[in-house]
């Protein structure tokens, strides 16, 4: 346990030192006139441009988008805050019915939308979602 804590502290210290060195180097470039100011953070465009190995459109990460879209699944809002292992078979079937009626290209967006709404997928439906998303990534 102590090894983990010490490792995390060392990692944080290394990250702080690396950030400091980066800022010093950037400041020197600004002083020499190579840069006008510090680089700004760029926001990720949620639309796929086709140049990525894995398209953001197929990403299951909620951080890719902050926009909540409903896929005719408003009835799932009653499951907000439930853990993924607490669903009954009938409740899991509600998720599965919605999953199986949507197009493959919409599945990743649906999962992101559920995450943003605070809804966990039932454990037995997650495998099907991963299969569909994995198949889309292999055969776009």
Secondary structure, 3 states (H helix, E strand, C coil): CHHHHHHHHHHHHHHHHHHHHHHHHHHHHHHHCCCCCCCCCCCCCCCCCCCCCCCHHHCCCHHHCCCCCCCCCHHHHHHCCCCCCCCCHHHHHHHHHHHHHCCHHHHHHHHHHHHHHCCCCCHHHHHHHHHHHHHHHHCC
